[in-house]
Amino acid sequence: MTIVDIILAILLPPLCVFLKKGAGKDFVISLLLTFLLFWIGGIIHAFWLLSKKQ
C-alpha cells in the first residue's frame, strides 16, 4: 500500500478500487457503499481491499 493508494482510498474510494481490482463486483460494492453510507463505507471497503494479500 503506497501513499497514493491511501490518498485515493480516502478521497475517491471507488477510483482506488477500480485501479487495483478493475471494473468488477468489488468496484460496484465500493460505489454502493460510498453513496449509501455517506463515504465512510467506501473508505472502509477500499482500505480493506488494499490491506488484503493478493
Steps between C-alpha positions, in 0.01 A plus 500: 500500500658826386427856607314555171276201576423639845414845365277354227330270749408800713404748228361274225445147630334359184785627283754335726313169484464530122873558455592204721229244414341616173134545415356199679288423801744671739461825306120482510504424872730796558272731302194390692669529838639842414164644403273314741712531814615858442860433392613321818389159374694546177813605688483197728442268205790652302739465793384145558569409138839672505605319815403152373782285372471431130 
